[in-house]
Amino acid sequence: MAKIFTNRNGVLFILGIALLLPFLVPNDYILHVLSLVCIWSISVYGINILTGYTGKLSLAHIGFFAFGAYALGLLTVTAGWNFWPALVAACVMAVILGILVGLISLRTNGHYFAIYTMCVGFIIYLIIDKWDSLTGGVRGLVGIPTPSPIGPITFDSLTSQYYLLLFFLVLTIFITKRIVHSLLGRTFIAIRNSEELAMTIGISTKKNQLLAFAISCFFAALSGALYASFVRFIGPEVSTLFLGFEMLTYLVIGGIGTLSGPVVGTLLLVSLTQYLQFLQEYRMLLFGPILLLIVIFYPKGIVGGVNKLINKLKRKKTKGGAAQEKGNDIEEVS
């Protein structure tokens, strides 16, 4: 019976529920919230690649999210591009910008790196807010198109957009899993555990950190572009540092450095935020103590805590089985 509940079966079960959800819960509001969960989760996976697996805390992530959103908006609304080439171009430009920023920022370490990237994020916010002729300033960009049809498949309805965003989320999780379980992922973890030790065994720490930074920027821009096409209006608020700290909160509560932590934390907190909209002005008073308790007692978040509990139960079961087997051997001898 226990073999039924394998990791693979669990993933397929959850994916099946996600695919059937529009039919099980035919509610546009819930579908809208879950679509946002997919978008934010993609961005949080980007943070997890850099912060969770290399140990570098970047506060410019929300800036690259906004860069992807505005790049897609300007290419489709102003330049008249098709959605799909604009999506690819937005992600590529974000990666190029991320490499340029990373080449400079990765010369710093610790809190200096976090401060530098926070300044970069704030500069992107100022450009979006003040460059009125390009970005529209506080007016923002209006009329961003939905994804263009792919053959007979259109994305005009909320249900079709949900499935598209779910596809990109599943693709993001798949890519992240392949990275984490590859030699590159083990290299990232080695750098996180001890950068000095990694250097002594021949790992190019700066090169690998730059690669992680670029991957993080790619996922940030992808989620930003998808967000722009989903809400069809963006303004300077998509680049505020407060939103960046919210994404980081999703990761910490879900489980930093875990594969399922980003989507678990995002789903829980976004759902809770929507449920407690009447406490919108005081939500940080609620999230603050929760975040503090999780950081103290479960440093790897909810997923890390659950994994720790499961491993503990397995060890107890193993010890109990070994003790019982030893007792049976004693009885046979006697």
Rosetta silent file (secondary structure, phi, psi, omega in degrees, C-alpha in Angstrom):
SEQUENCE: MAKIFTNRNGVLFILGIALLLPFLVPNDYILHVLSLVCIWSISVYGINILTGYTGKLSLAHIGFFAFGAYALGLLTVTAGWNFWPALVAACVMAVILGILVGLISLRTNGHYFAIYTMCVGFIIYLIIDKWDSLTGGVRGLVGIPTPSPIGPITFDSLTSQYYLLLFFLVLTIFITKRIVHSLLGRTFIAIRNSEELAMTIGISTKKNQLLAFAISCFFAALSGALYASFVRFIGPEVSTLFLGFEMLTYLVIGGIGTLSGPVVGTLLLVSLTQYLQFLQEYRMLLFGPILLLIVIFYPKGIVGGVNKLINKLKRKKTKGGAAQEKGNDIEEVS
SCORE:     score description
SCORE:     0.000 S_00000001
   1 L     0.000  -37.473 -177.182    0.000    0.000    0.000 S_00000001
   2 H   -66.703  -25.719 -178.200    2.824    2.394    0.833 S_00000001
   3 H   -68.371  -19.578  179.920    4.256    1.956   -2.650 S_00000001
   4 H   -65.121  -37.507 -174.026    1.224    3.718   -4.099 S_00000001
   5 L   -91.625   56.802  174.314    2.223    6.999   -2.465 S_00000001
   6 L   -82.926  167.113  178.978    5.518    7.478   -4.266 S_00000001
   7 H   -59.201  -42.466 -178.531    6.827   10.903   -5.232 S_00000001
   8 H   -63.952  -45.420  179.083    5.973   10.298   -8.873 S_00000001
   9 H   -64.052  -37.530  177.910    2.412    9.205   -8.104 S_00000001
  10 H   -62.955  -42.849  178.819    1.981   12.179   -5.790 S_00000001
  11 H   -64.271  -44.314  179.455    3.094   14.611   -8.493 S_00000001
  12 H   -64.057  -35.862  178.572    0.785   13.000  -11.073 S_00000001
  13 H   -65.201  -46.296  179.632   -2.101   13.159   -8.582 S_00000001
  14 H   -64.991  -41.415  178.412   -1.578   16.874   -7.905 S_00000001
  15 H   -63.545  -38.347  177.756   -1.162   17.590  -11.621 S_00000001
  16 H   -62.709  -41.582  177.296   -4.384   15.713  -12.323 S_00000001
  17 H   -62.793  -43.463  179.792   -6.249   17.839   -9.771 S_00000001
  18 H   -61.704  -37.624  179.287   -4.796   21.006  -11.304 S_00000001
  19 H   -70.956  -34.214 -177.343   -5.939   19.918  -14.778 S_00000001
  20 H   -88.814   -8.526 -173.364   -9.450   19.045  -13.589 S_00000001
  21 H   -56.127  -43.338  178.921   -9.842   22.100  -11.338 S_00000001
  22 H   -59.766  -24.373  178.268  -11.720   24.301  -13.858 S_00000001
  23 H   -90.013  -31.737  179.821  -14.346   21.542  -14.087 S_00000001
  24 H   -76.076  -37.915 -178.901  -14.382   20.714  -10.376 S_00000001
  25 L  -127.128   82.429 -177.884  -14.607   24.345   -9.246 S_00000001
  26 L   -75.658   65.998 -177.624  -16.252   26.380  -12.036 S_00000001
  27 L  -126.819  117.969 -175.854  -15.567   29.705  -10.320 S_00000001
  28 H   -63.520  -34.807 -178.578  -13.838   32.480  -12.279 S_00000001
  29 H   -66.173  -46.151  178.811  -12.516   34.200   -9.163 S_00000001
  30 H   -63.177  -39.851  179.282  -10.798   31.041   -7.866 S_00000001
  31 H   -65.428  -36.958  177.067   -9.421   30.358  -11.345 S_00000001
  32 H   -64.318  -43.865  179.303   -8.086   33.924  -11.492 S_00000001
  33 H   -63.855  -43.448  179.886   -6.324   33.509   -8.139 S_00000001
  34 H   -66.149  -32.469  175.426   -4.825   30.161   -9.170 S_00000001
  35 H   -64.640  -41.546  175.645   -3.573   31.733  -12.406 S_00000001
  36 H   -64.291  -36.336  176.841   -1.786   34.373  -10.346 S_00000001
  37 H   -60.170  -42.598  178.070   -0.346   31.592   -8.178 S_00000001
  38 H   -60.831  -43.596 -178.490    1.146   30.019  -11.311 S_00000001
  39 H   -65.339  -50.715 -178.382    2.702   33.342  -12.358 S_00000001
  40 H   -63.808  -35.847 -178.826    4.162   34.189   -8.939 S_00000001
  41 H   -62.849  -39.912  178.260    5.425   30.622   -8.497 S_00000001
  42 H   -59.522  -43.431  179.051    7.479   30.850  -11.700 S_00000001
  43 H   -65.818  -40.622 -179.019    9.136   33.998  -10.377 S_00000001
  44 H   -66.900  -33.015  174.531    9.747   32.440   -6.949 S_00000001
  45 H   -62.593  -34.725  175.657   11.437   29.456   -8.602 S_00000001
  46 H   -63.276  -42.916  176.341   13.832   31.964  -10.128 S_00000001
  47 H   -61.907  -40.292 -176.700   14.658   33.327   -6.673 S_00000001
  48 H   -64.559  -36.968  178.683   15.108   29.777   -5.414 S_00000001
  49 H   -58.449  -44.879 -177.022   17.680   28.935   -8.108 S_00000001
  50 H   -82.289  -54.118 -174.216   19.911   31.800   -6.979 S_00000001
  51 H   -78.965  -43.017 -175.849   19.173   32.169   -3.274 S_00000001
  52 H   -73.878  -31.517 -173.812   18.150   28.633   -2.375 S_00000001
  53 H  -112.822  -15.159  173.794   20.879   26.776   -4.230 S_00000001
  54 H  -117.338  -11.902  176.345   23.828   29.194   -4.421 S_00000001
  55 L    81.242   12.655  179.627   23.178   31.229   -1.275 S_00000001
  56 L  -101.511  120.118 -178.702   23.220   34.650   -2.991 S_00000001
  57 L   -90.875  108.657  178.102   20.350   36.931   -1.961 S_00000001
  58 L  -102.132  126.304  176.645   19.355   39.173   -4.882 S_00000001
  59 L  -100.480   10.366  176.823   16.895   42.000   -4.216 S_00000001
  60 L   -94.746    1.434 -173.776   16.843   42.977   -7.902 S_00000001
  61 H   -59.133  -42.231 -179.472   14.581   40.060   -8.802 S_00000001
  62 H   -66.315  -28.529  176.376   11.429   42.178   -8.832 S_00000001
  63 H   -64.563  -40.820  178.400   13.214   44.610  -11.144 S_00000001
  64 H   -73.082  -30.330  172.244   13.751   41.856  -13.719 S_00000001
  65 H   -60.148  -48.218  178.950   10.140   40.776  -13.248 S_00000001
  66 H   -66.581  -36.034  178.016    9.052   44.310  -14.141 S_00000001
  67 H   -60.258  -44.785  178.594   11.588   44.409  -16.997 S_00000001
  68 H   -63.770  -39.941 -179.837    9.993   41.318  -18.547 S_00000001
  69 H   -65.024  -46.841 -178.364    6.498   42.761  -18.104 S_00000001
  70 H   -72.783  -33.872  177.475    7.368   46.123  -19.677 S_00000001
  71 H   -62.158  -44.939  177.669    9.480   44.567  -22.437 S_00000001
  72 H   -65.247  -43.194 -179.435    6.536   42.426  -23.518 S_00000001
  73 H   -62.092  -44.938 -178.911    4.136   45.354  -23.174 S_00000001
  74 H   -69.064  -38.693 -179.154    6.272   47.750  -25.231 S_00000001
  75 H   -69.216  -34.366 -178.491    7.042   45.191  -27.940 S_00000001
  76 H   -86.935  -43.851 -175.404    3.379   44.220  -28.385 S_00000001
  77 H   -80.867  -49.306 -175.077    1.589   47.534  -27.771 S_00000001
  78 H   -84.287  -47.241 -176.263    4.111   50.065  -29.109 S_00000001
  79 L   -88.548  -13.863  176.544    6.106   48.048  -31.657 S_00000001
  80 L    75.966   24.363 -179.900    3.201   45.836  -32.745 S_00000001
  81 L   -72.838  158.145  168.814    5.028   42.509  -32.333 S_00000001
  82 L   -70.142  153.293 -174.309    3.289   39.157  -32.097 S_00000001
  83 H   -59.862  -46.905 -170.545    3.039   37.858  -28.541 S_00000001
  84 H   -68.739  -45.376  173.196    5.322   34.822  -28.865 S_00000001
  85 H   -61.327  -35.666  179.095    8.361   36.553  -30.442 S_00000001
  86 H   -65.793  -38.296  177.967    7.883   39.358  -27.895 S_00000001
  87 H   -62.393  -46.703  179.556    7.876   36.819  -25.037 S_00000001
  88 H   -63.109  -44.593 -178.718   11.126   35.256  -26.250 S_00000001
  89 H   -63.634  -39.162  179.724   12.734   38.676  -26.810 S_00000001
  90 H   -62.698  -42.971 -179.893   11.719   39.888  -23.326 S_00000001
  91 H   -67.950  -41.849 -179.589   13.324   36.844  -21.677 S_00000001
  92 H   -64.597  -43.744  179.234   16.496   37.094  -23.792 S_00000001
  93 H   -64.251  -36.696  177.893   16.909   40.810  -23.059 S_00000001
  94 H   -65.483  -39.268  178.576   16.409   40.168  -19.346 S_00000001
  95 H   -65.172  -42.866  178.571   19.109   37.478  -19.390 S_00000001
  96 H   -61.968  -46.112  177.448   21.539   39.825  -21.185 S_00000001
  97 H   -62.573  -39.408  178.959   20.811   42.591  -18.672 S_00000001
  98 H   -62.788  -39.717  178.377   21.150   40.082  -15.831 S_00000001
  99 H   -64.602  -42.074  179.341   24.579   38.998  -17.067 S_00000001
 100 H   -63.996  -43.093  178.359   25.738   42.633  -17.245 S_00000001
 101 H   -67.448  -41.605 -178.258   24.430   43.335  -13.735 S_00000001
 102 H   -65.002  -35.590  179.240   25.827   40.048  -12.409 S_00000001
 103 H   -58.552  -32.948  179.558   29.324   40.721  -13.756 S_00000001
 104 H   -89.564  -47.351 -173.413   29.505   43.760  -11.482 S_00000001
 105 H   -66.675  -31.495 -177.281   27.365   42.692   -8.522 S_00000001
 106 L   -76.373   -1.365  170.629   29.093   39.326   -8.063 S_00000001
 107 L   -76.271  -13.105  178.269   32.325   41.134   -7.287 S_00000001
 108 L  -103.354  164.747 -178.543   30.697   41.845   -3.923 S_00000001
 109 L  -134.511  161.302  173.381   29.792   39.345   -1.200 S_00000001
 110 H    60.217 -137.271 -176.790   27.329   38.952    1.638 S_00000001
 111 H   -69.308  -20.394  176.132   25.134   41.910    2.489 S_00000001
 112 H   -65.695  -38.676  176.956   27.030   44.112    0.022 S_00000001
 113 H   -63.367  -43.739  179.886   25.674   41.958   -2.819 S_00000001
 114 H   -63.316  -41.496 -179.706   22.124   42.288   -1.436 S_00000001
 115 H   -66.228  -43.162 -179.913   22.476   46.066   -1.104 S_00000001
 116 H   -61.604  -46.868 -178.805   23.892   46.434   -4.621 S_00000001
 117 H   -67.952  -30.744  174.816   21.103   44.372   -6.186 S_00000001
 118 H   -63.842  -39.388  176.955   18.520   46.321   -4.179 S_00000001
 119 H   -64.289  -39.793  177.033   19.906   49.508   -5.727 S_00000001
 120 H   -61.443  -45.619  177.748   19.632   47.940   -9.186 S_00000001
 121 H   -60.597  -39.103  179.906   16.006   47.046   -8.522 S_00000001
 122 H   -69.720  -34.991  177.044   15.300   50.577   -7.328 S_00000001
 123 H   -64.262  -42.323  177.074   16.951   52.053  -10.443 S_00000001
 124 H   -61.519  -39.868  176.934   14.688   49.902  -12.653 S_00000001
 125 H   -61.673  -44.643 -179.860   11.708   51.188  -10.669 S_00000001
 126 H   -63.606  -40.489  178.369   12.791   54.810  -11.171 S_00000001
 127 H   -61.773  -44.973  179.344   13.256   54.292  -14.918 S_00000001
 128 H   -64.255  -40.761 -175.321    9.779   52.798  -15.212 S_00000001
 129 H   -76.273  -35.397 -171.904    8.222   55.514  -13.078 S_00000001
 130 H  -100.670  -24.854 -178.258   10.020   58.555  -14.531 S_00000001
 131 L   -81.866   75.053 -171.425   10.621   57.722  -18.210 S_00000001
 132 H   -61.283  -39.403 -176.066    7.149   58.855  -19.142 S_00000001
 133 H   -67.774  -25.021 -179.315    7.659   58.920  -22.912 S_00000001
 134 H   -97.014  -51.813 -172.279    8.703   55.258  -23.010 S_00000001
 135 H   -96.172  -11.091 -175.890    6.876   53.487  -20.193 S_00000001
 136 L    87.360   -2.304  177.456    3.890   55.775  -19.723 S_00000001
 137 H    58.785 -134.968 -177.976    5.032   56.678  -16.207 S_00000001
 138 H   -70.768  -17.308  177.851    2.321   56.448  -13.586 S_00000001
 139 H   -72.912  -28.199  178.641   -0.266   55.880  -16.339 S_00000001
 140 L    75.464 -167.249  177.647    1.360   52.573  -17.196 S_00000001
 141 E  -112.057  130.601 -177.116    0.704   50.466  -20.278 S_00000001
 142 E  -118.064  149.651  173.998   -2.855   49.588  -21.244 S_00000001
 143 L    80.314   27.650  176.451   -4.197   47.081  -23.757 S_00000001
 144 L   -66.624  128.883 -173.563   -1.442   44.462  -23.587 S_00000001
 145 L   -74.161  155.766  172.018   -2.701   41.584  -25.757 S_00000001
 146 L   -74.935  164.589 -179.881   -3.379   38.067  -24.600 S_00000001
 147 L   -54.559  139.092 -179.938   -1.211   35.289  -26.061 S_00000001
 148 L   -67.706  151.742  179.664   -1.668   34.833  -29.804 S_00000001
 149 L   -62.133  147.112  173.266   -3.455   31.671  -31.000 S_00000001
 150 E  -112.491   97.138 -174.763   -1.391   28.561  -31.704 S_00000001
 151 L    63.601 -125.116  179.187   -3.186   26.957  -34.635 S_00000001
 152 L   -82.551   -7.055 -176.332   -6.755   26.233  -33.498 S_00000001
 153 E   -86.893  121.618  177.651   -5.888   26.875  -29.836 S_00000001
 154 L  -112.617  162.502 -177.259   -6.867   30.334  -28.600 S_00000001
 155 L  -128.241   43.260 -179.130   -6.249   31.998  -25.240 S_00000001
 156 L   -85.803  -28.588 -177.544   -9.163   34.409  -25.003 S_00000001
 157 L   -91.054  160.143  178.567  -10.936   32.704  -22.090 S_00000001
 158 H   -64.637  -37.575 -179.423   -9.809   32.574  -18.479 S_00000001
 159 H   -64.227  -43.939  179.782   -9.760   28.766  -18.553 S_00000001
 160 H   -66.039  -37.336  177.456   -7.434   28.628  -21.560 S_00000001
 161 H   -67.284  -37.043  177.006   -5.099   31.187  -19.970 S_00000001
 162 H   -60.385  -45.571  179.867   -5.067   29.136  -16.760 S_00000001
 163 H   -64.881  -36.355  177.512   -3.980   26.044  -18.677 S_00000001
 164 H   -65.060  -44.974  179.506   -1.282   28.033  -20.475 S_00000001
 165 H   -66.775  -37.199  176.192    0.088   29.404  -17.194 S_00000001
 166 H   -63.254  -39.058  177.138   -0.099   25.934  -15.641 S_00000001
 167 H   -60.090  -46.454 -179.763    1.919   24.610  -18.579 S_00000001
 168 H   -65.885  -34.366  177.375    4.639   27.213  -18.015 S_00000001
 169 H   -66.836  -46.537  178.873    4.673   26.441  -14.275 S_00000001
 170 H   -61.614  -40.212  177.669    5.050   22.692  -14.884 S_00000001
 171 H   -63.335  -40.558  177.923    7.798   23.424  -17.429 S_00000001
 172 H   -62.415  -44.619  179.187    9.551   25.652  -14.874 S_00000001
 173 H   -63.893  -41.221  179.515    9.387   22.932  -12.211 S_00000001
 174 H   -62.262  -46.625  179.777   10.684   20.344  -14.685 S_00000001
 175 H   -63.301  -42.992  179.455   13.626   22.549  -15.728 S_00000001
 176 H   -61.548  -42.675  179.502   14.419   23.368  -12.099 S_00000001
 177 H   -63.258  -42.350  179.697   14.381   19.682  -11.155 S_00000001
 178 H   -64.106  -37.965  178.466   16.699   18.800  -14.025 S_00000001
 179 H   -66.297  -47.985 -175.202   19.089   21.571  -12.982 S_00000001
 180 H   -63.187  -38.321 -176.946   19.077   20.633   -9.288 S_00000001
 181 L   -90.557    8.200  177.638   19.698   16.931   -9.942 S_00000001
 182 L   -98.491  177.566  175.978   22.436   17.577  -12.502 S_00000001
 183 H   -61.439  -35.683  178.548   26.128   18.247  -12.004 S_00000001
 184 H   -62.346  -43.049  179.213   25.342   21.960  -12.310 S_00000001
 185 H   -64.140  -41.295  177.787   22.869   21.758   -9.428 S_00000001
 186 H   -65.736  -31.650  175.679   25.351   19.911   -7.224 S_00000001
 187 H   -66.514  -43.595  177.159   27.887   22.603   -8.088 S_00000001
 188 H   -58.400  -45.307 -178.199   25.435   25.311   -6.981 S_00000001
 189 H   -65.327  -37.927  177.343   24.838   23.475   -3.686 S_00000001
 190 H   -62.347  -39.516  177.888   28.583   23.075   -3.116 S_00000001
 191 H   -66.700  -40.248  178.962   29.015   26.843   -3.551 S_00000001
 192 H   -63.458  -42.721 -177.176   26.148   27.487   -1.140 S_00000001
 193 H   -68.206  -42.280  178.131   27.590   25.178    1.505 S_00000001
 194 L  -163.152  105.549 -179.530   31.116   26.596    1.335 S_00000001
 195 H   -64.973  -37.705 -179.568   32.351   28.917   -1.387 S_00000001
 196 H   -66.423  -43.438  179.460   35.971   28.601   -0.197 S_00000001
 197 H   -64.943  -38.680  178.426   35.832   24.793   -0.207 S_00000001
 198 H   -62.108  -37.765  179.387   34.260   24.809   -3.671 S_00000001
 199 H   -67.550  -34.844 -177.989   37.123   26.929   -4.965 S_00000001
 200 H   -69.160  -22.830  179.368   39.712   24.528   -3.522 S_00000001
 201 L   -98.925   13.055  171.673   38.285   21.618   -5.557 S_00000001
 202 L    93.245   11.750  178.817   38.438   23.618   -8.783 S_00000001
 203 L   -82.597  130.365  175.691   34.903   25.024   -9.051 S_00000001
 204 L   -80.995   96.056 -172.597   34.677   28.453  -10.698 S_00000001
 205 H   -65.818  -44.041 -177.329   32.342   30.050   -8.161 S_00000001
 206 H   -65.707  -40.253  178.756   31.843   33.376   -9.927 S_00000001
 207 H   -62.634  -45.270 -179.153   31.100   31.715  -13.265 S_00000001
 208 H   -71.117  -35.978  175.915   28.511   29.400  -11.725 S_00000001
 209 H   -65.984  -37.325  176.899   26.957   32.184   -9.647 S_00000001
 210 H   -64.691  -40.188  177.842   26.672   34.297  -12.792 S_00000001
 211 H   -64.093  -42.967  177.476   24.927   31.407  -14.550 S_00000001
 212 H   -63.301  -38.533  178.630   22.512   31.022  -11.620 S_00000001
 213 H   -63.606  -42.354  179.542   21.880   34.780  -11.692 S_00000001
 214 H   -65.363  -42.264  177.747   21.096   34.627  -15.431 S_00000001
 215 H   -62.793  -41.063  178.110   18.702   31.678  -14.959 S_00000001
 216 H   -61.137  -42.567  178.798   17.011   33.564  -12.126 S_00000001
 217 H   -64.966  -36.733  178.793   16.570   36.618  -14.370 S_00000001
 218 H   -60.912  -49.233 -179.043   15.088   34.431  -17.110 S_00000001
 219 H   -66.552  -34.999  177.731   12.360   33.053  -14.836 S_00000001
 220 H   -63.535  -46.372 -179.556   11.690   36.535  -13.424 S_00000001
 221 H   -66.807  -38.803  178.346   11.228   38.000  -16.911 S_00000001
 222 H   -60.835  -47.543 -179.765    9.103   35.034  -18.036 S_00000001
 223 H   -66.559  -37.478  178.095    6.727   35.431  -15.107 S_00000001
 224 H   -64.172  -42.675  178.718    6.619   39.213  -15.586 S_00000001
 225 H   -64.811  -41.988  177.920    5.745   38.874  -19.270 S_00000001
 226 H   -65.069  -36.839  177.545    3.039   36.305  -18.490 S_00000001
 227 H   -63.865  -43.066 -179.220    1.674   38.599  -15.793 S_00000001
 228 H   -61.463  -41.827 -179.525    1.485   41.533  -18.212 S_00000001
 229 H   -74.061  -23.139 -178.843   -0.466   39.500  -20.765 S_00000001
 230 H   -79.432  -47.797 -177.940   -2.753   38.109  -18.081 S_00000001
 231 H   -86.780  -21.899  175.522   -3.795   41.371  -16.389 S_00000001
 232 L    66.782   10.585  173.046   -3.350   43.409  -19.629 S_00000001
 233 E  -151.174  133.745  177.068   -2.321   46.498  -17.687 S_00000001
 234 E  -135.469  148.633  177.282    0.906   47.244  -15.847 S_00000001
 235 L  -137.232 -178.779 -177.593    2.180   50.215  -13.896 S_00000001
 236 H   -58.871  -19.818 -177.781    5.245   51.135  -11.808 S_00000001
 237 H   -64.666  -18.928  179.512    3.843   49.171   -8.841 S_00000001
 238 H   -74.024   -6.584 -179.316    5.005   45.901  -10.460 S_00000001
 239 H  -115.114   11.212 -178.581    8.603   46.964   -9.748 S_00000001
 240 L   -73.070  145.623 -179.738    8.278   48.029   -6.108 S_00000001
 241 H   -63.760  -27.946  179.157   10.642   46.443   -3.600 S_00000001
 242 H   -59.724  -42.091  178.145    7.665   45.583   -1.401 S_00000001
 243 H   -65.991  -35.010  176.421    6.434   43.133   -4.038 S_00000001
 244 H   -64.429  -40.715  176.873    9.931   41.670   -4.224 S_00000001
 245 H   -66.507  -32.388  176.243    9.945   41.084   -0.466 S_00000001
 246 H   -62.668  -44.466  178.403    6.549   39.378   -0.794 S_00000001
 247 H   -61.319  -41.132  178.040    8.006   36.916   -3.311 S_00000001
 248 H   -64.115  -35.391  176.844   10.915   36.248   -0.986 S_00000001
 249 H   -63.964  -41.127  177.382    8.408   35.615    1.813 S_00000001
 250 H   -56.684  -42.478 -177.483    6.636   33.024   -0.365 S_00000001
 251 H   -68.836  -45.124 -176.853    9.944   31.199   -0.793 S_00000001
 252 H   -64.478  -42.993 -179.097   10.991   31.314    2.865 S_00000001
 253 H   -71.617  -39.636  179.527    7.634   30.073    4.133 S_00000001
 254 H   -68.580  -46.096  179.963    7.285   27.416    1.447 S_00000001
 255 L   145.169   97.848 -179.132   10.805   26.092    1.759 S_00000001
 256 L   -72.295  135.712 -178.781   14.010   27.712    0.539 S_00000001
 257 L    76.540   19.472  176.414   16.299   25.330   -1.302 S_00000001
 258 L  -121.655  158.838 -176.622   13.508   22.788   -1.924 S_00000001
 259 L   -77.046  -36.105 -177.144   11.838   21.789   -5.185 S_00000001
 260 L   -99.131   -6.483 -178.231    8.220   22.147   -4.081 S_00000001
 261 H   -57.217  -46.364 -178.108    8.703   25.013   -1.612 S_00000001
 262 H   -57.874  -45.409 -177.291    8.081   27.888   -4.080 S_00000001
 263 H   -74.438  -33.330  178.055    4.703   26.617   -5.270 S_00000001
 264 H   -66.873  -48.991  179.588    3.596   25.552   -1.759 S_00000001
 265 H   -63.292  -41.921 -179.636    4.476   28.907   -0.179 S_00000001
 266 H   -65.371  -44.901 -179.464    2.964   30.904   -3.039 S_00000001
 267 H   -61.870  -45.104 -177.981   -0.272   28.903   -3.034 S_00000001
 268 H   -65.525  -48.999 -173.548   -0.718   29.194    0.733 S_00000001
 269 H   -75.103  -38.506  177.153    0.080   32.890    1.069 S_00000001
 270 H   -65.050  -42.201  177.892   -1.691   34.118   -2.068 S_00000001
 271 H   -63.648  -42.530  179.705   -4.803   32.144   -1.093 S_00000001
 272 H   -65.623  -38.876  178.332   -4.603   33.457    2.460 S_00000001
 273 H   -62.644  -43.175  179.831   -4.140   37.023    1.200 S_00000001
 274 H   -67.530  -35.783 -179.574   -7.211   36.764   -1.004 S_00000001
 275 H   -70.680  -31.716 -177.290   -9.246   35.258    1.831 S_00000001
 276 L  -105.590   40.145 -179.223   -8.197   38.015    4.248 S_00000001
 277 H   -62.477  -27.742  178.982   -8.723   40.963    1.910 S_00000001
 278 H   -68.950  -13.914  176.227  -10.652   42.768    4.619 S_00000001
 279 H  -109.240   29.390 -173.385   -7.365   42.865    6.569 S_00000001
 280 H   -54.730  -41.541 -176.972   -5.367   44.159    3.581 S_00000001
 281 H   -73.481  -17.215 -174.672   -3.760   47.018    5.517 S_00000001
 282 H  -117.256   13.701 -173.380   -2.740   44.753    8.392 S_00000001
 283 H   -66.318  -30.288  179.165   -1.674   41.605    6.578 S_00000001
 284 H   -69.327  -25.105  173.790    2.008   42.143    7.344 S_00000001
 285 H   -67.486  -26.119  177.050    1.101   42.125   11.043 S_00000001
 286 H   -85.487  -45.983 -176.995   -0.180   38.617   10.411 S_00000001
 287 H   -70.993  -29.930 -178.186    2.557   37.415    8.055 S_00000001
 288 H   -58.154  -56.250  177.983    5.370   38.892   10.146 S_00000001
 289 H   -61.363  -37.427  178.318    4.972   36.610   13.185 S_00000001
 290 H   -61.572  -45.921  179.276    4.311   33.593   10.914 S_00000001
 291 H   -62.444  -41.770 -179.590    7.511   34.286    8.988 S_00000001
 292 H   -63.215  -44.530 -179.466    9.469   34.784   12.209 S_00000001
 293 H   -65.496  -40.167 -179.928    8.265   31.502   13.721 S_00000001
 294 H   -67.036  -40.976  179.316    9.017   29.544   10.548 S_00000001
 295 H   -63.099  -36.763 -178.170   12.518   31.029   10.263 S_00000001
 296 H   -74.772  -49.110 -171.948   13.241   30.109   13.906 S_00000001
 297 H   -96.087  -26.880  179.961   11.745   26.614   14.048 S_00000001
 298 L  -133.573   79.768 -176.271   11.728   25.562   10.364 S_00000001
 299 L   -58.625  -26.412  178.372   14.612   27.280    8.545 S_00000001
 300 L  -100.304   23.093  172.446   13.773   25.363    5.362 S_00000001
 301 H    74.055 -167.433 -176.723   10.104   26.305    5.498 S_00000001
 302 H   -64.100  -46.866 -178.495    7.002   24.149    5.474 S_00000001
 303 H   -63.786  -42.653  177.621    8.336   21.665    2.917 S_00000001
 304 H   -62.148  -39.907  178.165   11.644   21.367    4.756 S_00000001
 305 H   -65.396  -41.613  178.755    9.823   20.773    8.043 S_00000001
 306 H   -65.234  -43.357  178.442    7.607   18.084    6.507 S_00000001
 307 H   -61.780  -38.662  178.848   10.631   16.366    4.923 S_00000001
 308 H   -64.355  -42.018  179.034   12.425   16.452    8.269 S_00000001
 309 H   -65.063  -42.520  179.477    9.427   14.877   10.014 S_00000001
 310 H   -62.993  -43.992  179.133    9.133   12.141    7.361 S_00000001
 311 H   -63.530  -37.065  179.100   12.844   11.320    7.617 S_00000001
 312 H   -65.458  -42.436  178.598   12.561   11.188   11.404 S_00000001
 313 H   -66.057  -37.214  177.778    9.642    8.752   11.207 S_00000001
 314 H   -64.395  -40.981  178.424   11.545    6.600    8.703 S_00000001
 315 H   -63.784  -41.371  178.352   14.549    6.437   11.032 S_00000001
 316 H   -63.648  -41.327  179.543   12.331    5.408   13.936 S_00000001
 317 H   -64.820  -40.458  178.808   10.687    2.750   11.793 S_00000001
 318 H   -64.610  -44.492  178.565   14.068    1.460   10.664 S_00000001
 319 H   -63.978  -41.010  179.232   15.376    1.317   14.236 S_00000001
 320 H   -64.414  -40.931  178.279   12.184   -0.390   15.418 S_00000001
 321 H   -65.754  -39.478  178.838   12.415   -2.983   12.649 S_00000001
 322 H   -65.938  -39.856  179.491   16.080   -3.631   13.416 S_00000001
 323 H   -66.050  -39.920  179.524   15.329   -4.040   17.148 S_00000001
 324 H   -66.413  -40.645  178.708   12.468   -6.454   16.424 S_00000001
 325 H   -64.415  -38.966  177.736   14.652   -8.499   14.079 S_00000001
 326 H   -64.203  -40.763  178.569   17.367   -8.654   16.728 S_00000001
 327 H   -63.778  -38.397  177.991   14.826   -9.825   19.305 S_00000001
 328 H   -65.229  -37.329  178.447   13.628  -12.578   16.977 S_00000001
 329 H   -64.103  -39.596  179.530   17.231  -13.742   16.499 S_00000001
 330 H   -64.666  -39.681  179.735   17.689  -13.939   20.271 S_00000001
 331 H   -65.649  -39.135  179.980   14.507  -15.997   20.638 S_00000001
 332 H   -64.849  -37.991  179.772   15.670  -18.417   17.929 S_00000001
 333 H   -67.686  -40.410 -179.059   19.041  -18.894   19.702 S_00000001
 334 L   -72.824    0.000    0.000   17.387  -19.485   23.048 S_00000001
